[in-house]
Amino acid sequence: MNTILNFLYSLLELQNFLMLLVSVLVFFTVVTLVMPLLASQDLKKKARQVTVEREQLRAKQRAELMQKHKGRLREKPKGLAAKIVDKLNLREVFQAETARKNLRTAGYRSEKHLVTFLTIRLVAPFIFAAAAFIISGTSFDASFNMRLVALAMGAAAGYYAPNIYLTNQAKRRQESIRLAWSDALDLMLICVESGMSIEQAIAKVGIEIATTSVPLSEEMQLTSAELSYLSERTQAFENLAKRTGLPNVKSVVTALIQSERYGTPLGQALRVLAQENRDDRMAEAEKKAAALPPKLTVPMIGFFLPVIFVVLLGPALILVFKAKGG
């Protein structure tokens, strides 16, 4: 007990108290300097763990995607059509890159679709020409020269028919995407502002927008998959713009790429783009409404005015005919 009291009394001395105070201050100074270094190392460790986990998620999603499509993503086309395309070098004859781009816009993405399209372009002129030659002779009893003209016209129709069909399919798909894009952009803005990442937002919007536009849902889900397994995230956004071929989608893709590269606020950019899309839709609706009266002029003259004349002049003409008859 006396020893403890002596120790406490010694601490109350000025010299010992100053030494103790300095020691405590030095200790806290060292702790203050060392803790940020430890925290930075811990942050780097956590960042590495996040990177590893992200790569694991990418690998898992890639495996699920391959399992879903059963390995068809890199499957090389086989069969008679593929042999015909390779033997006759139809990829260069019919400009395969342009055809591939148009097929992707129309929703046909695999190499099998390209081979089928090139084969149809080769065979269609012969089929159309033979059908025109036979029909002109059996149904219309045309002369031989007229049948030759029908044969040439059928061959020309068969040559352009696949491209016309593909163009119509692409326009129909683009129209569906264009009509649903404003709603998808609003949903994406809500998801981003609620704290979701852009990958989660695109995946969520791709699921929710399926009831409005199936083509847009496919494109959003494909973009979400590409964000998971492509090394360059900007490439996934660029692929979305190329597949759709719509100016509204390209403007949003540009904003996403700028946000990815330079760290610009994505929510504000999406808000501005969503407002612009709504304004464009309203302007387009007003344009269609303004063009409606001229379009109704011909139907009114052809269908409404004769009925009005009959209703107004019919009774008077009946009375005139009765008076002359009497």
Secondary structure, 3 states (H helix, E strand, C coil): CHHHHHHHHHHHCHHHHHHHHHHHHHHHHHHHHHHHHHHHHHHHHHHHHHHHHHHHHHHHHHHHHHHHHCCHHHCCCCCHHHHHHHHHCHHHHCCHHHHHHHHHHHCCCCHHHHHHHHHHHHHHHHHHHHHHHHHHHHCCCCCHHHHHHHHHHHHHHHHHHHHHHHHHHHHHHHHHHHHHHHHHHHHHHHHHHCCCCHHHHHHHHHHHHHHCCHHHHHHHHHHHHHHHHCCCHHHHHHHHHHHHCCHHHHHHHHHHHHHHHHCCCHHHHHHHHHHHHHHHHHHHHHHHHHCHHHHHHHHHHHHHHHHHHHHHHHHHHHHHHHHHHC
